Amino acid sequence: VQLQASGGGLVQTGDSLRLSCAASGRTFRAYTMAWFRQAPGKEREFVAAKTWSGADIYLDSVKDRFTISRDNAKNTVYLQMNSLKPEDTAVYYCKGVRGLINSWGRGTQVTVSS
């Protein structure tokens, strides 16, 4: 599956953004989809995942602010980000996992100003 993330931008503290990740291919629904982020000078970290069966997993620091969802009919996974903080500033990447297959999309920049 090929992935393309979008929806990033420059926002202020407390604002919201919704990221989208569109996937190609016919087997999207079989993939666990995840969002990662990488801030300048830091390692890439896991943010959230939605398994193929619908279970959600979140990084503790975003659990009450971010929501991951997917629309299998549109081959798209979303990350709704509310109450954004400066520490959420990063390049956000989507990832699809199915067995041994790992696919990364190009990132989208999210910048939260204080």
TIKEMAR-790246 format. One record per atom (N, C-alpha, C): residue in three letters; x, y, z. Coordinates in steps of 0.02 Angstrom, whole numbers, always signed. Each point is the difference from the previous one (the first is absolute). Last residue first. Layout:
% TIKEMAR-790246
- torpa;x;y;z
- ALA;X;Y;Z
...
END
This chain:
% TIKEMAR-790246
- torpa;x;y;z
- SER;+166;+1449;+1019
- SER;-23;+16;+69
- SER;-27;+70;+5
- SER;+3;-183;-216
- SER;+34;+57;+30
- SER;-30;+15;+69
- VAL;+27;-220;-171
- VAL;-45;+31;+48
- VAL;+38;+56;+34
- THR;+10;-167;-234
- THR;+35;+48;+42
- THR;-50;+35;+44
- VAL;+34;-225;-178
- VAL;-45;+34;+46
- VAL;+42;+44;+45
- GLN;+30;-140;-252
- GLN;+26;+40;+55
- GLN;-57;+31;+40
- THR;+23;-238;-144
- THR;-32;+66;-4
- THR;+19;+39;+62
- GLY;+108;-230;-149
- GLY;-26;+35;+58
- GLY;-34;+65;-16
- ARG;+17;-236;-145
- ARG;+37;+61;+10
- ARG;-33;+40;+56
- GLY;-34;-262;+12
- GLY;-16;+55;-44
- GLY;+47;+59;+12
- TRP;+27;-281;+35
- TRP;+0;+67;+28
- TRP;-21;+50;-53
- SER;-20;-283;+60
- SER;+1;+54;-50
- SER;-4;+67;+35
- ASN;+48;-284;+38
- ASN;-3;+65;+33
- ASN;+6;+54;-55
- ILE;-43;-286;+35
- ILE;+0;+58;-44
- ILE;-7;+64;+41
- LEU;-10;-232;+79
- LEU;+68;+25;-7
- LEU;+5;+62;-44
- GLY;-233;-40;+95
- GLY;+50;-53;+4
- GLY;+70;+29;-1
- ARG;-133;+181;-42
- ARG;-38;-61;-12
- ARG;+50;-57;-2
- VAL;-24;+288;+45
- VAL;+33;-63;+18
- VAL;-48;-58;-13
- GLY;+51;+285;-51
- GLY;-44;-56;-6
- GLY;+38;-64;+13
- LYS;+20;+283;+58
- LYS;+31;-65;-13
- LYS;-53;-53;-4
- CYS;+52;+293;+3
- CYS;-45;-57;+8
- CYS;+37;-63;-22
- TYR;+88;+249;+105
- TYR;+2;-52;-51
- TYR;-54;-51;+13
- TYR;+87;+271;+70
- TYR;-43;-57;+14
- TYR;-1;-47;-60
- VAL;+166;+200;+117
- VAL;-24;-28;-63
- VAL;-38;-64;+16
- ALA;+8;+200;+181
- ALA;+39;-55;-28
- ALA;-23;-12;-72
- THR;-84;+124;+248
- THR;+33;+20;-62
- THR;+46;-56;-24
- ASP;-124;+9;+209
- ASP;-26;-42;-54
- ASP;+31;+17;-67
- GLU;+42;+123;+202
- GLU;+38;-63;-1
- GLU;-28;-50;-50
- PRO;-108;+212;+42
- PRO;+63;+8;-36
- PRO;+40;-65;-5
- LYS;-261;-30;+20
- LYS;+51;+32;+42
- LYS;+64;+8;-41
- LEU;-290;-45;-37
- LEU;+70;-8;-19
- LEU;+46;+41;+44
- SER;-251;-75;-8
- SER;+39;+29;+54
- SER;+75;-7;-12
- ASN;-117;-164;-155
- ASN;-30;+57;+35
- ASN;+46;+24;+55
- MET;-9;-165;-235
- MET;+43;+26;+53
- MET;-32;+62;+29
- GLN;-51;-230;-165
- GLN;-28;+62;+25
- GLN;+40;+22;+61
- LEU;+46;-168;-213
- LEU;+22;+15;+68
- LEU;-28;+69;+18
- TYR;-52;-215;-193
- TYR;+2;+69;+23
- TYR;+30;+4;+69
- VAL;-14;-167;-241
- VAL;+3;+3;+73
- VAL;+10;+73;+20
- THR;-96;-144;-233
- THR;+30;+57;+33
- THR;-1;-9;+76
- ASN;-111;-112;-205
- ASN;+72;-18;+8
- ASN;+38;+56;+35
- LYS;-242;-18;-42
- LYS;+40;+52;-32
- LYS;+75;-15;+4
- ALA;-160;-146;+95
- ALA;-29;+13;-65
- ALA;+40;+52;-39
- ASN;+53;-53;+226
- ASN;+24;-51;-46
- ASN;-29;+9;-71
- ASP;+55;+164;+206
- ASP;-57;-11;-44
- ASP;+23;-48;-53
- ARG;+83;+78;+267
- ARG;+13;-23;-68
- ARG;-66;-7;-37
- SER;+134;+125;+234
- SER;-58;-33;-30
- SER;+18;-21;-71
- ILE;+101;+115;+254
- ILE;+14;-32;-64
- ILE;-63;-34;-25
- THR;+60;+212;+178
- THR;-43;-56;-16
- THR;+19;-26;-69
- PHE;+98;+170;+223
- PHE;+2;-24;-69
- PHE;-48;-59;-9
- ARG;+27;+105;+214
- ARG;-4;+56;-47
- ARG;-5;-22;-73
- ASP;+35;-135;+205
- ASP;-62;+38;+12
- ASP;-10;+56;-49
- LYS;+196;-144;-13
- LYS;-59;-43;+6
- LYS;-65;+39;+8
- VAL;+246;+58;-22
- VAL;-50;+25;-47
- VAL;-68;-33;+10
- SER;+200;-53;+128
- SER;-4;+73;+2
- SER;-51;+29;-49
- ASP;+50;-240;+17
- ASP;-34;+27;+59
- ASP;-10;+75;-3
- LEU;+0;-150;-218
- LEU;+53;+25;+43
- LEU;-34;+35;+59
- TYR;-146;-185;-126
- TYR;+24;+70;+1
- TYR;+62;+8;+43
- ILE;-187;-182;-141
- ILE;+57;+4;+45
- ILE;+27;+71;-5
- ASP;-237;-159;-74
- ASP;+40;+61;+1
- ASP;+56;-5;+51
- ALA;-167;-179;-163
- ALA;+26;+20;+66
- ALA;+45;+61;-7
- GLY;-111;-127;-184
- GLY;-32;+59;+29
- GLY;+25;+22;+68
- SER;+72;-177;-165
- SER;-62;-20;+33
- SER;-34;+58;+36
- TRP;+209;+23;-112
- TRP;-48;-19;-52
- TRP;-67;-20;+31
- THR;+142;+174;+141
- THR;+12;-66;-29
- THR;-53;-16;-53
- LYS;+110;+232;+85
- LYS;-67;-30;-5
- LYS;+11;-67;-35
- ALA;+164;+194;+144
- ALA;-12;-53;-49
- ALA;-72;-23;+3
- ALA;+196;+213;+82
- ALA;-65;-34;+5
- ALA;-5;-54;-54
- VAL;+210;+115;+64
- VAL;-52;+45;+25
- VAL;-66;-37;+11
- PHE;+290;-48;-18
- PHE;-68;-22;-12
- PHE;-50;+50;+30
- GLU;+251;+76;-78
- GLU;-37;-33;+53
- GLU;-70;-18;-22
- ARG;+273;+75;-85
- ARG;-70;-8;-19
- ARG;-36;-39;+55
- GLU;+212;+145;+70
- GLU;-17;-60;-38
- GLU;-74;-1;-17
- LYS;+136;+234;+27
- LYS;-25;-56;+40
- LYS;-14;-60;-45
- GLY;+70;+226;-71
- GLY;+50;-25;+47
- GLY;-21;-58;+42
- PRO;-197;+130;-106
- PRO;+71;+15;-16
- PRO;+46;-26;+54
- ALA;-226;-132;-23
- ALA;+17;+69;+14
- ALA;+74;+12;-16
- GLN;-193;-187;-78
- GLN;+70;+11;+14
- GLN;+13;+75;+6
- ARG;-212;-207;+2
- ARG;+24;+68;-9
- ARG;+74;+4;+17
- PHE;-221;-184;-76
- PHE;+61;+13;+36
- PHE;+17;+74;-9
- TRP;-226;-180;-36
- TRP;+32;+65;-9
- TRP;+62;+2;+46
- ALA;-152;-214;-124
- ALA;+28;+36;+58
- ALA;+26;+67;-21
- MET;-155;-243;-71
- MET;+24;+65;-20
- MET;+22;+40;+61
- THR;-45;-269;-92
- THR;+0;+43;+58
- THR;+32;+66;-21
- TYR;-120;-163;-182
- TYR;+58;+31;+31
- TYR;-16;+31;+67
- ALA;-154;-100;-161
- ALA;+37;-53;+35
- ALA;+61;+27;+37
- ARG;-146;+132;-141
- ARG;-36;-19;+60
- ARG;+36;-54;+40
- PHE;+82;+79;-214
- PHE;+8;+48;+54
- PHE;-32;-24;+64
- THR;+34;-94;-234
- THR;+2;-37;+62
- THR;+7;+44;+61
- ARG;+1;+59;-242
- ARG;-65;-30;+16
- ARG;-3;-33;+68
- GLY;+150;+222;-107
- GLY;-4;-72;+7
- GLY;-67;-23;+25
- SER;+126;+239;+64
- SER;-18;-33;-62
- SER;-8;-75;+13
- ALA;-32;+219;+175
- ALA;+36;-60;-21
- ALA;-24;-25;-68
- ALA;+9;+237;+173
- ALA;-35;-38;-52
- ALA;+44;-57;-24
- CYS;-28;+167;+222
- CYS;+49;-42;-34
- CYS;-39;-44;-49
- SER;-29;+243;+163
- SER;-27;-54;-39
- SER;+57;-39;-32
- LEU;-54;+185;+220
- LEU;+43;-28;-50
- LEU;-35;-57;-35
- ARG;-80;+225;+146
- ARG;-15;-69;-18
- ARG;+47;-20;-56
- LEU;-10;+193;+216
- LEU;+17;-17;-69
- LEU;-23;-72;-12
- SER;-25;+226;+193
- SER;-10;-69;-22
- SER;+23;-7;-73
- ASP;+65;+175;+227
- ASP;-36;-11;-63
- ASP;-5;-74;-15
- GLY;+125;+96;+186
- GLY;-71;-9;+13
- GLY;-41;-12;-63
- THR;+228;+126;-27
- THR;-15;-43;+57
- THR;-75;-2;+12
- GLN;+61;+61;-247
- GLN;+18;+26;+66
- GLN;-18;-51;+54
- VAL;+78;-46;-268
- VAL;-57;+18;+42
- VAL;+26;+28;+67
- LEU;+74;-92;-267
- LEU;+22;+41;+56
- LEU;-62;+23;+38
- GLY;+17;-236;-149
- GLY;+1;+72;-7
- GLY;+27;+34;+61
- GLY;-94;-254;-137
- GLY;+41;+36;+48
- GLY;-4;+75;-11
- GLY;-103;-180;-136
- GLY;-39;+33;+52
- GLY;+40;+38;+51
- SER;+57;-237;-148
- SER;-14;+70;-13
- SER;-36;+30;+60
- ALA;+138;-243;-112
- ALA;-28;+39;+55
- ALA;-10;+72;-20
- GLN;+21;-250;-126
- GLN;+13;+71;-8
- GLN;-36;+37;+55
- LEU;+84;-271;-90
- LEU;-34;+45;+46
- LEU;+20;+72;-13
- GLN;-16;-274;-108
- GLN;+36;+64;-1
- GLN;-41;+51;+38
- VAL;+23;-285;+3
- VAL;-42;+59;+0
- VAL;+44;+62;+0
END
